[in-house]
């Protein structure tokens, strides 16, 4: 956003930003910039993926507390609501998108000299001695807080 805001404000900068101004998209001089990109979800669950205009691949790095499968693939054109996981029916698409994602991760690690943080988070859920959930049931039992009354009870216990 910074390059866009600077351009809108008419401010020139010598700083080399990682992003680009979106004004060429606004004025129509380009239709889009990157049509594929790496996505991550790293709050309740460790997941990452690859998104194109047609496909969204999601790969769980540990079991999901919603009991979803390790690999999800959605056709965003025919299923924009992402209601039908077609990973098993489209293994070639999964392999192609995974290869693109892995290549992008390797490229960024080489460019920055740093490992991909999602792969090196350690025990980020706070459960003793375990770096990742071993089952969806364990994830559910650890993270599911139930109704608002249960959430308030858990918060009160954490303050003790």
C-alpha positions in Angstrom: 0.0 0.0 0.0 2.9 2.4 0.7 3.9 2.7 -3.0 0.3 3.5 -3.9 -0.1 6.0 -1.1 3.1 7.7 -2.1 2.1 7.9 -5.7 -1.3 9.3 -4.8 0.4 12.0 -2.6 2.9 12.8 -5.4 5.8 11.9 -3.1 9.0 10.4 -4.7 11.1 8.1 -2.6 14.5 6.5 -3.0 13.3 3.5 -0.9 13.1 0.2 -2.8 9.7 -1.2 -1.7 8.8 -4.9 -2.0 5.4 -4.0 -3.5 4.3 -1.7 -6.3 1.8 1.1 -6.7 -1.7 -0.1 -7.6 -2.4 3.0 -9.6 -1.7 1.3 -12.9 -4.6 -1.1 -12.0 -6.9 1.8 -11.2 -6.2 3.7 -14.4 -6.5 0.6 -16.5 -3.0 0.6 -18.0 -2.5 -3.0 -16.7 -5.1 -5.6 -16.0 -3.3 -7.2 -13.1 0.1 -7.7 -11.6 0.7 -11.1 -10.2 -1.9 -13.6 -11.1 -0.6 -16.3 -8.7 0.5 -15.9 -5.1 1.5 -17.7 -1.9 -1.1 -17.7 0.9 -0.8 -18.5 4.6 -3.1 -19.0 7.5 -1.2 -19.0 10.8 -3.5 -18.1 13.6 -5.4 -21.2 14.8 -3.9 -23.6 12.3 -0.7 -23.8 10.3 -1.7 -23.9 6.7 -0.3 -22.5 3.5 -1.2 -22.7 -0.2 -1.1 -21.3 -3.7 -3.8 -19.3 -5.4 -4.4 -18.6 -9.1 -7.3 -17.0 -10.8 -8.8 -20.5 -11.2 -7.6 -22.5 -8.3 -6.9 -22.3 -4.5 -4.7 -25.0 -3.0 -4.5 -25.2 0.8 -2.0 -27.5 2.5 -2.3 -28.1 6.3 1.1 -28.5 8.0 -0.6 -30.1 11.0 -4.1 -31.5 11.6 -7.0 -29.1 11.5 -9.4 -28.6 14.4 -12.3 -28.5 11.9 -11.3 -32.0 10.8 -10.6 -30.9 7.2 -8.2 -32.9 5.1 -4.5 -32.2 4.8 -4.9 -31.0 1.2 -7.8 -28.9 -0.1 -8.3 -27.7 -3.7 -11.1 -25.5 -4.9 -12.0 -24.4 -8.4 -12.7 -20.7 -7.9 -14.4 -20.3 -11.2 -17.1 -23.0 -10.8 -17.1 -23.0 -7.0 -16.4 -19.4 -5.8 -17.8 -20.2 -2.3 -15.1 -23.0 -1.9 -17.7 -25.6 -1.0 -16.4 -28.6 -2.9 -12.9 -29.9 -2.3 -11.7 -31.5 -5.5 -8.2 -32.4 -4.4 -8.7 -36.1 -4.8 -10.4 -35.7 -8.2 -7.7 -33.4 -9.5 -4.3 -34.8 -8.4 -2.5 -33.3 -11.4 -3.6 -29.8 -10.5 -2.6 -30.4 -6.8 0.9 -31.5 -8.0 1.3 -28.6 -10.3 0.2 -26.0 -7.8 2.3 -27.6 -5.0 5.3 -27.5 -7.3 4.8 -23.8 -8.0 4.3 -23.1 -4.3 7.5 -25.0 -3.4 9.5 -23.2 -6.1 8.3 -19.8 -4.9 9.2 -20.7 -1.3 12.7 -21.9 -2.3 13.2 -18.7 -4.4 12.2 -16.4 -1.4 14.4 -18.4 1.0 17.3 -18.0 -1.4 16.6 -14.2 -1.9 16.3 -13.5 1.8 18.6 -16.0 3.2 15.9 -16.9 5.7 13.7 -20.0 6.1 10.0 -19.8 5.5 8.6 -18.9 9.0 5.6 -21.1 8.7 7.9 -24.2 8.6 9.9 -23.1 11.7 7.4 -21.9 14.3 8.0 -24.5 17.0 5.5 -24.9 19.8 3.3 -21.9 18.8 0.1 -23.4 20.3 1.6 -23.6 23.8 0.9 -27.2 24.4 3.9 -28.6 26.3 6.5 -30.6 24.4 4.6 -30.8 21.1 5.5 -28.6 18.1 2.4 -29.5 16.1 -0.9 -31.3 16.6 -0.8 -35.0 15.9 -4.5 -35.4 15.2 -7.6 -33.3 14.4 -9.1 -34.4 17.7 -6.1 -33.1 19.7 -6.3 -29.8 17.8 -10.1 -29.6 18.5 -9.7 -30.5 22.2 -6.9 -27.9 22.6 -8.4 -25.0 20.6 -12.2 -25.3 20.6 -13.6 -23.0 23.2 -17.3 -23.8 22.8 -19.9 -21.1 23.6 -19.3 -17.6 25.0 -19.8 -18.9 28.6 -17.1 -21.4 28.1 -14.8 -18.8 26.5 -15.3 -16.5 29.6 -14.5 -19.4 31.9 -11.3 -20.2 30.0 -10.3 -16.5 30.1 -10.9 -16.3 33.8 -8.8 -19.4 34.4 -5.9 -18.0 32.3 -5.8 -14.9 34.5 -5.1 -17.0 37.7 
